[in-house]
Amino acid sequence: MTVEELRAQFPILSSQVNGRPLVYLDNAATSQRPASVVECWEGMALRTNANLHRAVHALAARATDRYEQTREFVRHYLNAAAREEIIFTSGTTGGINLLAHSFGEAFLQEGDEILIAECEHHSDIVPWQLLAARKGLKIKVLPILDDGMPDLSALEGLLSPRTKIACIAQISNVLGILNPVGEIIRTCHAKGCAVLVDGAQGIVHGKVDVRALDCDFYVFSGHKVFAATGTGVLYGKKALLEQMPPFLGGGEMIDTVRFSGTTFAPLPGKFEAGTQDFCAVPTLMPALALAGSVFADAELQRSGEEVKAYVLDALRRNPRIRLFGDPADPARKVPLFSFCVEGAHHEDLALILDKMGVAVRSGQMCAEPLMDRFGVTGMLRASFAPYNTLREAETFTASLEKAIDMLT
């Protein structure tokens, strides 16, 4: 598949902004959606609109079948051992909040510790802080080095018998670095510590095998990998999920309900209370199918590497730009670039780029502790997807140069 053939599947990419062709480089915030996802979404709403797991009529059976087919598809895509290990959530944030509550209730006692990497998104910090405040826990921080890599030399010293779970992004949404999660998992497991991998960006940039990783939990959002908003997945090892109490109470997560007491449904039901987004969840199938085909396509991978190399070189060569997340090994870098420009505010740059049709992100990227680590109030971020072309990369760098000249 050529990049142009891939782009043809995304109608919005042919649109214009401010009279200019859209160059969409805010993919780390949310990806655009292919026609196959939109058609699936609309088809469910128009022809298969019925609640799940309850009624015996044909529409309900059809909706339930699609929902559970999606679970099996995701299980296979992630190479999970069992369908019970796949919990549908509203997204990465929903999955981590579920985990912080339920894992915390099952496994953490006063005085226990949680290890969080310094590069984490707020969604992988705040839920653990809330748990820590509620149960009297201690949060430890795995520092980030100047090049954006986690400081593995500090890892073992941070782990103690009371460290119950470590949280690490597979790829930082700010630094764009493939973190050495396999090594971190092995080190943590040797100390008896479970590991959560935040895959919100990781699921976007390569195939994921949770059994090969041996992570205890893995979370991601559908909307970052072409699927509908409001969809997400929490993978967890079955033995751990079985010991964890439900997060939310209500319909479908129960076995029996009496005023004398309630028993809960087996996995995965006990973590899927209430009416699920049965129109949106099935969009994970065409979305992940497309992502998988992209990862397996040599032409698209070559194009992506060309785009990454071009932008990385352009940003490195500009003396006015300070790039964050620049490892010695370029293979550890994905096409996600956060940077500051001396003498120019990141939001001003973003507004000027928007006038030129280039959509980028400005601000703290929901990673305020990482901003503090690098001594900045915010950054500008350009995040590329497989449908972005070298011509768009050239437009971005040329537009950025113009914007900088206007402000400095």
MIDO-708189 format. One record per residue: x, y negated, z negated of N, C-alpha, C in turn; residue in three letters. Coordinates in steps of 0.2 Angstrom, whole numbers, padded with zeros to 4 digits, always signed. Layout:
N
XYZXYZXYZALA;...
***
This chain:
408
+0004+0006+0000+0000+0000+0000+0004-0006+0000MET;+0003-0011+0004+0006-0017+0004+0003-0022-0001THR;+0007-0027-0003+0004-0032-0008-0002-0035-0005VAL;-0002-0037+0001-0008-0040+0004-0014-0035+0004GLU;-0013-0029+0005-0019-0024+0005-0021-0023-0003GLU;-0017-0024-0007-0019-0024-0014-0023-0030-0016LEU;-0020-0036-0014-0024-0042-0015-0031-0043-0012ARG;-0032-0039-0006-0038-0039-0003-0044-0036-0007ALA;-0042-0032-0012-0046-0029-0017-0049-0034-0023GLN;-0046-0040-0023-0047-0045-0028-0050-0051-0025PHE;-0056-0052-0024-0059-0057-0021-0057-0064-0023PRO;-0056-0065-0030-0055-0072-0033-0048-0074-0030ILE;-0043-0070-0028-0037-0072-0026-0036-0076-0020LEU;-0042-0075-0016-0042-0079-0010-0046-0086-0011SER;-0047-0088-0017-0050-0094-0018-0045-0100-0019SER;-0048-0106-0020-0044-0112-0020-0045-0116-0027GLN;-0040-0119-0029-0041-0123-0035-0038-0130-0034VAL;-0042-0135-0035-0040-0142-0033-0037-0143-0026ASN;-0041-0139-0022-0039-0140-0015-0033-0136-0012GLY;-0030-0132-0017-0024-0128-0015-0026-0121-0016ARG;-0022-0116-0012-0023-0109-0014-0022-0107-0021PRO;-0026-0104-0024-0025-0101-0031-0018-0097-0031LEU;-0014-0099-0036-0008-0095-0038-0009-0093-0045VAL;-0012-0087-0046-0014-0085-0053-0008-0082-0057TYR;-0006-0085-0062+0000-0083-0065-0001-0083-0073LEU;-0008-0081-0075-0009-0081-0082-0012-0074-0083ASP;-0009-0069-0080-0011-0062-0080-0010-0059-0087ASN;-0005-0061-0091-0004-0059-0098-0010-0060-0102ALA;-0014-0066-0101-0020-0068-0104-0026-0063-0102ALA;-0027-0063-0096-0032-0058-0093-0030-0057-0086THR;-0031-0051-0083-0030-0050-0076-0036-0051-0072SER;-0036-0052-0066-0041-0053-0062-0044-0046-0060GLN;-0050-0045-0058-0054-0039-0057-0055-0037-0050ARG;-0053-0031-0048-0055-0029-0041-0062-0027-0040PRO;-0064-0027-0034-0071-0026-0032-0073-0019-0035ALA;-0069-0014-0035-0071-0008-0038-0074-0008-0045SER;-0070-0013-0049-0073-0014-0056-0079-0017-0056VAL;-0080-0023-0052-0086-0027-0052-0092-0022-0050VAL;-0091-0018-0045-0096-0014-0042-0098-0009-0048GLU;-0093-0006-0051-0095-0001-0056-0099-0005-0062CYS;-0097-0011-0064-0100-0015-0069-0107-0016-0067TRP;-0108-0019-0061-0115-0020-0059-0119-0014-0058GLU;-0116-0009-0055-0120-0003-0054-0123+0000-0061GLY;-0118+0000-0066-0121+0002-0073-0127-0002-0075MET;-0126-0009-0074-0131-0013-0077-0138-0012-0073ALA;-0137-0012-0066-0143-0011-0062-0146-0005-0061LEU;-0142+0001-0062-0145+0007-0060-0144+0012-0066ARG;-0140+0011-0071-0139+0016-0076-0140+0012-0083THR;-0144+0008-0084-0145+0004-0090-0149+0007-0095ASN;-0146+0011-0100-0150+0015-0105-0145+0016-0111ALA;-0147+0016-0117-0143+0017-0123-0140+0024-0123ASN;-0134+0025-0126-0131+0031-0126-0133+0036-0132LEU;-0132+0043-0130-0132+0048-0136-0138+0048-0139HIS;-0144+0045-0137-0150+0045-0141-0156+0049-0138ARG;-0158+0046-0132-0164+0048-0129-0162+0054-0124ALA;-0168+0058-0122-0167+0063-0118-0169+0062-0111VAL;-0171+0055-0109-0173+0054-0102-0167+0053-0098HIS;-0168+0053-0091-0163+0054-0086-0158+0048-0087ALA;-0161+0042-0087-0156+0036-0087-0151+0037-0093LEU;-0154+0038-0099-0149+0039-0105-0144+0044-0104ALA;-0146+0050-0101-0142+0055-0100-0136+0053-0095ALA;-0138+0049-0090-0133+0047-0085-0128+0042-0088ARG;-0131+0038-0092-0126+0033-0095-0122+0036-0100ALA;-0124+0041-0104-0120+0045-0108-0115+0049-0105THR;-0116+0052-0099-0112+0056-0095-0106+0051-0093ASP;-0108+0045-0090-0102+0041-0088-0098+0038-0093ARG;-0101+0037-0099-0097+0035-0105-0092+0040-0107TYR;-0094+0046-0108-0090+0052-0110-0085+0054-0104GLU;-0087+0053-0098-0082+0054-0093-0077+0049-0093GLN;-0078+0043-0095-0073+0038-0096-0068+0040-0101THR;-0071+0043-0107-0067+0045-0112-0062+0050-0110ARG;-0064+0055-0106-0060+0060-0104-0055+0058-0099GLU;-0057+0053-0095-0052+0050-0090-0046+0046-0094PHE;-0048+0042-0099-0043+0039-0103-0039+0044-0107VAL;-0042+0049-0109-0038+0054-0113-0032+0057-0108ARG;-0034+0059-0102-0030+0061-0097-0025+0056-0095HIS;-0027+0050-0094-0022+0045-0092-0017+0043-0097TYR;-0019+0044-0103-0014+0043-0109-0010+0049-0111LEU;-0012+0055-0108-0010+0061-0110-0011+0063-0117ASN;-0016+0061-0120-0018+0062-0127-0020+0070-0127ALA;-0020+0072-0133-0021+0080-0134-0028+0081-0134ALA;-0033+0077-0136-0040+0079-0137-0044+0072-0136ALA;-0050+0073-0133-0055+0068-0132-0056+0064-0139ARG;-0056+0068-0144-0058+0065-0151-0052+0060-0153GLU;-0047+0059-0149-0042+0055-0151-0043+0048-0147GLU;-0048+0047-0143-0049+0041-0140-0055+0038-0142ILE;-0054+0032-0145-0060+0028-0148-0060+0022-0144ILE;-0067+0021-0142-0068+0014-0138-0069+0009-0143PHE;-0066+0003-0141-0066-0003-0145-0068-0009-0141THR;-0068-0015-0144-0070-0021-0140-0063-0024-0137SER;-0057-0021-0139-0051-0023-0136-0046-0022-0141GLY;-0040-0024-0140-0034-0023-0144-0035-0026-0151THR;-0038-0032-0152-0039-0035-0158-0044-0031-0162THR;-0050-0028-0159-0054-0024-0162-0051-0017-0165GLY;-0047-0015-0160-0044-0008-0162-0039-0009-0168GLY;-0035-0015-0168-0030-0016-0174-0034-0017-0180ILE;-0040-0021-0180-0044-0022-0186-0047-0016-0189ASN;-0049-0011-0184-0052-0005-0186-0046-0001-0190LEU;-0040-0001-0187-0035+0003-0190-0033+0000-0196LEU;-0032-0006-0197-0030-0009-0203-0034-0008-0209ALA;-0041-0008-0207-0046-0007-0213-0046+0001-0214HIS;-0046+0005-0209-0047+0012-0211-0041+0016-0213SER;-0035+0014-0209-0029+0017-0211-0027+0015-0218PHE;-0028+0008-0219-0027+0005-0226-0031+0008-0231GLY;-0037+0010-0230-0041+0013-0235-0039+0020-0237GLU;-0037+0024-0232-0035+0031-0233-0028+0032-0235ALA;-0023+0027-0233-0016+0029-0235-0012+0024-0239PHE;-0015+0018-0240-0010+0013-0243-0013+0011-0250LEU;-0008+0011-0255-0010+0009-0262-0006+0003-0263GLN;-0008+0000-0269-0004-0006-0271+0003-0005-0272GLU;+0007-0010-0269+0014-0009-0269+0017-0006-0263GLY;+0013-0003-0259+0015+0000-0252+0017-0006-0247ASP;+0020-0004-0242+0023-0009-0237+0021-0008-0230GLU;+0020-0013-0226+0019-0013-0219+0024-0017-0216ILE;+0027-0014-0211+0033-0017-0207+0030-0020-0200LEU;+0031-0026-0199+0028-0030-0193+0034-0033-0189ILE;+0035-0032-0183+0040-0035-0179+0038-0043-0178ALA;+0044-0047-0178+0043-0054-0178+0040-0056-0171GLU;+0040-0052-0166+0037-0054-0160+0030-0053-0159CYS;+0027-0051-0164+0020-0048-0164+0015-0054-0162GLU;+0009-0052-0159+0004-0056-0158+0000-0057-0164HIS;-0004-0063-0165-0008-0064-0171-0012-0058-0173HIS;-0015-0055-0168-0019-0049-0169-0016-0043-0172SER;-0009-0043-0172-0006-0038-0175-0002-0040-0182ASP;-0004-0046-0184-0001-0049-0190-0007-0050-0195ILE;-0012-0054-0193-0017-0056-0197-0021-0050-0200VAL;-0023-0045-0197-0027-0040-0200-0023-0036-0205PRO;-0017-0036-0205-0012-0033-0210-0012-0037-0216TRP;-0011-0044-0214-0011-0049-0220-0017-0048-0224GLN;-0023-0048-0221-0029-0047-0224-0030-0041-0229LEU;-0027-0036-0226-0027-0029-0230-0022-0030-0235LEU;-0016-0033-0234-0011-0034-0240-0014-0038-0245ALA;-0018-0043-0244-0020-0048-0249-0026-0044-0253ALA;-0029-0040-0250-0035-0036-0253-0032-0030-0257ARG;-0027-0027-0255-0024-0021-0259-0018-0022-0262LYS;-0015-0028-0262-0008-0029-0266-0003-0026-0262GLY;-0002-0027-0256+0003-0024-0252+0008-0029-0250LEU;+0014-0026-0248+0020-0031-0246+0021-0030-0238LYS;+0022-0036-0235+0023-0036-0228+0030-0037-0227ILE;+0034-0033-0223+0041-0034-0221+0041-0036-0214LYS;+0046-0039-0212+0047-0042-0205+0053-0039-0201VAL;+0052-0036-0196+0058-0034-0192+0060-0040-0187LEU;+0066-0042-0188+0068-0048-0185+0069-0047-0177PRO;+0069-0053-0174+0070-0053-0166+0077-0057-0165ILE;+0081-0054-0161+0088-0057-0159+0087-0063-0154LEU;+0092-0066-0153+0092-0072-0149+0090-0070-0142ASP;+0091-0064-0139+0089-0062-0132+0082-0060-0132ASP;+0079-0059-0138+0072-0057-0138+0071-0050-0140GLY;+0077-0046-0141+0076-0039-0142+0075-0038-0150MET;+0072-0033-0152+0071-0032-0160+0078-0030-0162PRO;+0079-0032-0168+0086-0030-0172+0086-0023-0175ASP;+0087-0019-0171+0087-0012-0173+0092-0010-0179LEU;+0097-0014-0179+0102-0013-0185+0099-0015-0191SER;+0094-0018-0191+0090-0020-0198+0085-0015-0199ALA;+0083-0011-0195+0077-0007-0195+0077-0002-0201LEU;+0082+0002-0201+0083+0007-0207+0083+0004-0214GLU;+0086-0002-0214+0086-0005-0221+0080-0008-0223GLY;+0075-0009-0218+0069-0012-0220+0064-0006-0222LEU;+0065+0000-0220+0061+0006-0222+0062+0008-0228LEU;+0057+0010-0232+0058+0013-0239+0053+0018-0239SER;+0053+0022-0245+0047+0027-0246+0040+0024-0246PRO;+0040+0018-0247+0034+0015-0248+0031+0011-0242ARG;+0035+0011-0236+0033+0009-0230+0029+0014-0226THR;+0023+0012-0226+0018+0017-0223+0016+0016-0216LYS;+0017+0010-0213+0016+0010-0206+0020+0004-0203ILE;+0022+0005-0197+0026+0000-0194+0022-0002-0187ALA;+0022-0009-0186+0018-0011-0180+0023-0015-0175CYS;+0023-0013-0169+0027-0015-0164+0024-0016-0157ILE;+0025-0021-0154+0022-0022-0147+0027-0018-0142ALA;+0023-0014-0138+0027-0011-0132+0031-0016-0128GLN;+0027-0022-0126+0030-0027-0123+0027-0034-0126ILE;+0032-0038-0128+0029-0044-0131+0026-0049-0126SER;+0020-0052-0128+0016-0056-0124+0020-0063-0122ASN;+0025-0064-0126+0029-0070-0125+0035-0069-0122VAL;+0039-0063-0124+0046-0062-0122+0046-0058-0116LEU;+0041-0054-0114+0041-0050-0108+0046-0045-0108GLY;+0048-0042-0114+0053-0037-0115+0050-0030-0117ILE;+0053-0025-0113+0051-0018-0115+0055-0016-0121LEU;+0051-0016-0127+0054-0015-0133+0056-0007-0133ASN;+0062-0006-0137+0064+0001-0138+0059+0005-0142PRO;+0053+0006-0141+0048+0009-0145+0049+0016-0147VAL;+0052+0020-0142+0054+0027-0143+0059+0027-0149GLY;+0064+0023-0149+0069+0023-0154+0066+0021-0161GLU;+0062+0016-0161+0059+0014-0167+0054+0019-0170ILE;+0050+0022-0166+0046+0028-0168+0050+0033-0171ILE;+0055+0035-0168+0060+0041-0171+0063+0039-0178ARG;+0065+0033-0178+0068+0030-0184+0063+0030-0190THR;+0057+0027-0188+0051+0027-0193+0049+0034-0195CYS;+0048+0038-0191+0046+0045-0192+0051+0049-0197HIS;+0057+0047-0196+0062+0051-0200+0062+0048-0207ALA;+0059+0042-0208+0058+0040-0215+0050+0041-0218LYS;+0046+0044-0214+0040+0046-0216+0035+0040-0215GLY;+0036+0036-0210+0032+0030-0209+0029+0031-0202CYS;+0022+0029-0202+0018+0030-0196+0019+0024-0192ALA;+0018+0024-0185+0019+0018-0181+0013+0017-0176VAL;+0011+0011-0176+0006+0008-0171+0010+0004-0166LEU;+0008+0006-0160+0011+0003-0154+0005-0002-0151VAL;+0007-0008-0151+0002-0013-0147+0004-0012-0140ASP;-0001-0009-0136+0000-0008-0129-0004-0013-0124GLY;-0006-0019-0127-0010-0024-0123-0006-0026-0117ALA;+0001-0027-0117+0005-0028-0112+0008-0022-0109GLN;+0009-0017-0113+0013-0011-0110+0009-0007-0105GLY;+0002-0007-0106-0002-0003-0102-0002-0006-0095ILE;+0000-0013-0094-0001-0016-0088+0005-0015-0084VAL;+0011-0013-0087+0017-0013-0083+0020-0006-0082HIS;+0017-0001-0084+0019+0006-0083+0015+0011-0086GLY;+0016+0017-0083+0012+0023-0086+0014+0024-0093LYS;+0008+0026-0097+0009+0027-0104+0008+0035-0106VAL;+0012+0038-0109+0011+0045-0112+0012+0045-0119ASP;+0006+0045-0123+0007+0044-0130+0010+0050-0133VAL;+0010+0056-0130+0013+0062-0133+0020+0061-0132ARG;+0023+0059-0126+0030+0058-0125+0033+0053-0130ALA;+0029+0047-0131+0031+0042-0136+0031+0045-0143LEU;+0026+0049-0145+0025+0052-0151+0023+0046-0156ASP;+0019+0041-0153+0017+0036-0158+0011+0039-0161CYS;+0009+0036-0167+0003+0038-0171-0003+0035-0169ASP;-0002+0029-0167-0008+0025-0164-0006+0021-0158PHE;-0010+0020-0153-0009+0015-0148-0015+0012-0146TYR;-0015+0005-0145-0021+0001-0143-0020-0003-0137VAL;-0025-0004-0133-0025-0009-0128-0031-0011-0126PHE;-0032-0017-0122-0038-0020-0120-0039-0019-0112SER;-0045-0017-0110-0046-0016-0103-0045-0022-0099GLY;-0047-0028-0102-0047-0034-0097-0040-0036-0095HIS;-0035-0034-0098-0028-0035-0096-0026-0031-0090LYS;-0029-0025-0089-0027-0020-0084-0033-0019-0079VAL;-0036-0025-0077-0041-0025-0072-0048-0023-0074PHE;-0050-0021-0080-0056-0018-0082-0060-0024-0085ALA;-0066-0023-0087-0071-0028-0089-0069-0030-0096ALA;-0071-0036-0098-0069-0039-0104-0074-0035-0109THR;-0072-0035-0116-0076-0032-0121-0074-0025-0121GLY;-0069-0022-0118-0067-0015-0118-0060-0014-0121THR;-0059-0009-0124-0053-0007-0126-0052+0000-0129GLY;-0046+0002-0131-0045+0009-0133-0041+0009-0139VAL;-0043+0013-0144-0038+0015-0149-0037+0022-0149LEU;-0030+0024-0147-0028+0031-0148-0025+0032-0155TYR;-0027+0038-0158-0024+0040-0164-0023+0047-0164GLY;-0018+0049-0167-0017+0057-0168-0023+0059-0173LYS;-0026+0065-0170-0032+0067-0173-0032+0069-0181LYS;-0026+0071-0183-0025+0073-0190-0026+0067-0194ALA;-0023+0061-0192-0024+0055-0195-0031+0052-0195LEU;-0034+0052-0189-0040+0049-0188-0045+0053-0193LEU;-0045+0059-0193-0049+0063-0197-0049+0061-0205GLU;-0043+0059-0207-0043+0057-0214-0045+0050-0216GLN;-0046+0046-0210-0048+0039-0211-0056+0038-0211MET;-0058+0033-0216-0065+0032-0217-0067+0028-0211PRO;-0074+0028-0210-0077+0023-0204-0075+0016-0206PRO;-0075+0012-0201-0074+0005-0201-0081+0001-0202PHE;-0085+0003-0197-0092+0000-0197-0097+0005-0198LEU;-0103+0003-0202-0108+0008-0203-0114+0006-0199GLY;-0118+0011-0197-0124+0010-0193-0126+0016-0189GLY;-0129+0015-0183-0132+0020-0179-0126+0023-0176GLY;-0127+0030-0174-0122+0034-0170-0116+0036-0174GLU;-0114+0033-0179-0108+0035-0183-0109+0040-0189MET;-0116+0042-0189-0118+0046-0195-0119+0053-0193ILE;-0119+0057-0198-0122+0064-0197-0129+0064-0200ASP;-0129+0063-0207-0135+0062-0210-0136+0056-0215THR;-0141+0053-0216-0142+0047-0220-0148+0049-0225VAL;-0146+0048-0231-0151+0049-0237-0149+0043-0242ARG;-0154+0041-0245-0152+0036-0250-0148+0038-0256PHE;-0147+0045-0256-0143+0048-0261-0136+0048-0258SER;-0135+0047-0252-0128+0047-0249-0128+0049-0241GLY;-0123+0047-0238-0123+0048-0231-0117+0052-0229THR;-0117+0056-0224-0112+0059-0221-0111+0057-0214THR;-0104+0057-0211-0103+0054-0205-0101+0059-0200PHE;-0102+0056-0193-0101+0060-0187-0094+0062-0187ALA;-0093+0068-0183-0086+0069-0182-0083+0064-0177PRO;-0076+0065-0176-0073+0061-0171-0076+0062-0164LEU;-0076+0057-0160-0074+0050-0161-0080+0046-0164PRO;-0086+0049-0164-0092+0045-0166-0091+0041-0172GLY;-0088+0043-0177-0088+0040-0184-0085+0033-0183LYS;-0081+0032-0178-0078+0025-0177-0082+0021-0171PHE;-0087+0023-0169-0091+0020-0164-0098+0018-0166GLU;-0099+0014-0171-0105+0012-0174-0109+0008-0169ALA;-0116+0008-0169-0120+0004-0165-0120+0005-0158GLY;-0123+0001-0154-0123+0001-0147-0117-0001-0144THR;-0114+0003-0140-0108+0002-0137-0109-0002-0130GLN;-0104-0005-0127-0105-0009-0121-0105-0003-0115ASP;-0110+0000-0114-0110+0006-0110-0110+0004-0103PHE;-0111-0003-0101-0110-0005-0094-0103-0006-0093CYS;-0099-0009-0098-0092-0011-0097-0087-0005-0097ALA;-0088-0001-0102-0083+0004-0104-0082+0008-0097VAL;-0086+0010-0093-0085+0014-0087-0080+0011-0082PRO;-0079+0004-0083-0075+0001-0078-0068+0002-0080THR;-0066+0006-0085-0059+0008-0087-0057+0013-0082LEU;-0062+0017-0079-0060+0022-0074-0057+0019-0068MET;-0061+0015-0064-0058+0012-0058-0052+0008-0059PRO;-0052+0004-0065-0046+0000-0067-0040+0004-0068ALA;-0040+0009-0072-0034+0013-0073-0032+0017-0067LEU;-0037+0019-0063-0036+0023-0057-0031+0018-0053ALA;-0033+0012-0052-0030+0007-0048-0023+0006-0051LEU;-0022+0005-0057-0016+0004-0061-0011+0010-0060ALA;-0014+0016-0060-0010+0021-0059-0007+0022-0052GLY;-0011+0020-0047-0009+0020-0040-0004+0015-0039SER;-0004+0009-0042+0001+0004-0042+0007+0007-0044VAL;+0007+0010-0050+0014+0012-0053+0017+0018-0049PHE;+0013+0021-0045+0015+0027-0041+0017+0025-0034ALA;+0016+0018-0032+0017+0016-0026+0024+0012-0025ASP;+0029+0015-0021+0035+0013-0021+0036+0006-0018ALA;+0031+0004-0013+0031-0002-0010+0029-0008-0015GLU;+0024-0006-0019+0022-0011-0023+0027-0012-0029LEU;+0030-0007-0031+0035-0007-0036+0041-0011-0033GLN;+0043-0010-0027+0049-0014-0024+0047-0021-0024ARG;+0041-0023-0022+0039-0030-0022+0039-0033-0028SER;+0036-0030-0033+0036-0032-0040+0043-0034-0043GLY;+0048-0029-0041+0055-0030-0043+0058-0036-0040GLU;+0056-0037-0033+0059-0043-0030+0056-0050-0033GLU;+0050-0050-0034+0047-0056-0037+0050-0057-0044VAL;+0051-0052-0048+0054-0053-0055+0061-0056-0054LYS;+0065-0053-0050+0072-0055-0049+0072-0062-0046ALA;+0068-0064-0042+0068-0071-0039+0066-0076-0044TYR;+0061-0075-0048+0059-0080-0053+0064-0080-0059VAL;+0067-0074-0061+0072-0074-0066+0078-0078-0064LEU;+0080-0077-0058+0086-0081-0056+0085-0088-0056ASP;+0079-0090-0053+0077-0097-0053+0077-0100-0059ALA;+0074-0097-0064+0074-0100-0071+0080-0100-0074LEU;+0084-0095-0073+0091-0095-0076+0096-0101-0074ARG;+0095-0102-0067+0099-0107-0064+0098-0114-0065ARG;+0092-0115-0068+0090-0122-0069+0092-0124-0076ASN;+0097-0129-0077+0100-0131-0083+0095-0134-0088PRO;+0089-0137-0085+0084-0140-0089+0079-0135-0093ARG;+0080-0129-0091+0075-0124-0093+0078-0119-0098ILE;+0075-0118-0104+0077-0113-0109+0072-0107-0109ARG;+0075-0102-0106+0071-0096-0106+0071-0091-0112LEU;+0066-0089-0114+0065-0085-0120+0064-0077-0118PHE;+0067-0073-0120+0067-0066-0118+0071-0064-0112GLY;+0077-0064-0113+0082-0063-0107+0087-0058-0109ASP;+0085-0052-0109+0090-0047-0111+0096-0045-0106PRO;+0101-0043-0109+0107-0041-0104+0105-0036-0099ALA;+0101-0032-0100+0099-0027-0095+0092-0029-0092ASP;+0092-0031-0086+0086-0034-0083+0081-0028-0082PRO;+0082-0022-0082+0077-0017-0082+0072-0017-0088ALA;+0075-0021-0093+0070-0021-0099+0066-0027-0099ARG;+0066-0031-0093+0062-0037-0093+0056-0035-0088LYS;+0050-0037-0089+0045-0037-0085+0043-0044-0082VAL;+0039-0045-0077+0039-0051-0074+0034-0056-0078PRO;+0036-0057-0084+0033-0062-0088+0038-0067-0091LEU;+0037-0073-0090+0042-0078-0092+0040-0084-0096PHE;+0042-0084-0102+0041-0090-0106+0047-0094-0107SER;+0046-0101-0107+0051-0105-0107+0049-0112-0109PHE;+0054-0116-0111+0053-0123-0112+0057-0128-0107CYS;+0055-0134-0107+0059-0138-0102+0061-0144-0107VAL;+0067-0146-0107+0070-0152-0111+0067-0158-0108GLU;+0064-0162-0113+0061-0168-0111+0054-0168-0108GLY;+0051-0162-0108+0044-0161-0105+0040-0157-0109ALA;+0034-0159-0111+0029-0155-0115+0026-0149-0111HIS;+0026-0144-0114+0023-0138-0110+0016-0139-0108HIS;+0012-0142-0111+0005-0143-0109+0005-0148-0103GLU;+0009-0153-0103+0009-0158-0098+0011-0154-0091ASP;+0016-0150-0092+0018-0146-0086+0013-0142-0084LEU;+0009-0138-0088+0003-0134-0086-0002-0138-0083ALA;-0003-0144-0085-0009-0148-0082-0007-0150-0075LEU;+0000-0152-0074+0002-0154-0067+0002-0148-0062ILE;+0005-0142-0065+0005-0136-0061-0003-0134-0059LEU;-0007-0135-0063-0014-0134-0061-0017-0138-0056ASP;-0015-0144-0055-0016-0149-0050-0013-0146-0043LYS;-0008-0142-0044-0005-0139-0038-0008-0132-0036MET;-0013-0130-0040-0016-0124-0039-0012-0118-0043GLY;-0008-0119-0047-0004-0114-0051-0007-0113-0058VAL;-0009-0108-0059-0012-0107-0066-0007-0103-0070ALA;-0005-0107-0076+0000-0104-0081-0003-0105-0088VAL;+0000-0102-0093-0002-0103-0100+0003-0108-0103ARG;+0000-0112-0108+0004-0116-0112+0002-0115-0119SER;+0007-0116-0124+0005-0116-0131+0009-0111-0135GLY;+0006-0109-0140+0009-0104-0144+0008-0097-0143GLN;+0004-0095-0138+0003-0088-0135+0001-0084-0141MET;-0003-0086-0146-0005-0082-0152+0001-0079-0155CYS;+0006-0082-0155+0013-0079-0158+0016-0085-0162ALA;+0013-0088-0167+0016-0094-0170+0022-0092-0174GLU;+0023-0086-0177+0029-0085-0181+0035-0084-0176PRO;+0034-0082-0170+0039-0082-0165+0041-0088-0162LEU;+0036-0093-0162+0038-0100-0160+0043-0103-0166MET;+0041-0102-0172+0045-0104-0177+0052-0101-0177ASP;+0052-0094-0175+0059-0091-0175+0063-0095-0170ARG;+0061-0097-0164+0065-0100-0159+0065-0108-0160PHE;+0061-0111-0165+0062-0118-0166+0058-0122-0161GLY;+0052-0120-0159+0048-0124-0154+0041-0124-0156VAL;+0037-0129-0154+0030-0129-0155+0026-0126-0150THR;+0029-0124-0144+0025-0120-0139+0029-0119-0133GLY;+0027-0115-0129+0031-0114-0123+0026-0114-0117MET;+0029-0113-0111+0025-0112-0104+0026-0105-0102LEU;+0021-0102-0100+0022-0095-0098+0019-0093-0091ARG;+0023-0090-0087+0021-0088-0081+0021-0080-0081ALA;+0015-0077-0080+0015-0070-0080+0012-0067-0074SER;+0016-0063-0071+0015-0060-0064+0011-0053-0064PHE;+0007-0052-0059+0004-0045-0059+0006-0042-0052ALA;+0005-0036-0051+0007-0033-0045+0004-0036-0038PRO;-0001-0040-0039-0004-0043-0033-0001-0050-0032TYR;+0003-0052-0036+0007-0058-0035+0012-0057-0030ASN;+0013-0062-0025+0018-0061-0019+0024-0065-0021THR;+0029-0064-0017+0035-0068-0017+0034-0075-0015LEU;+0029-0076-0010+0028-0082-0008+0025-0086-0014ARG;+0020-0083-0018+0018-0086-0024+0023-0088-0029GLU;+0028-0084-0029+0034-0085-0034+0037-0091-0031ALA;+0038-0092-0025+0042-0098-0022+0038-0104-0023GLU;+0031-0103-0022+0027-0109-0024+0027-0111-0031THR;+0027-0106-0035+0028-0108-0043+0034-0112-0044PHE;+0040-0109-0042+0046-0112-0044+0047-0119-0041THR;+0044-0120-0034+0045-0126-0031+0040-0131-0035ALA;+0034-0129-0037+0029-0133-0040+0032-0135-0047SER;+0035-0130-0050+0038-0132-0057+0044-0137-0056LEU;+0048-0137-0051+0053-0142-0050+0050-0149-0049GLU;+0044-0149-0046+0041-0156-0045+0038-0158-0051LYS;+0035-0154-0055+0032-0156-0061+0037-0158-0066ALA;+0043-0155-0066+0048-0157-0071+0051-0164-0069ILE;+0052-0165-0062+0054-0171-0060+0050-0177-0062ASP;+0043-0175-0062+0038-0181-0063+0038-0183-0071MET;+0041-0178-0075+0040-0179-0082+0047-0181-0085LEU;+0052-0180-0082+0059-0181-0085+0063-0186-0081THR;
***
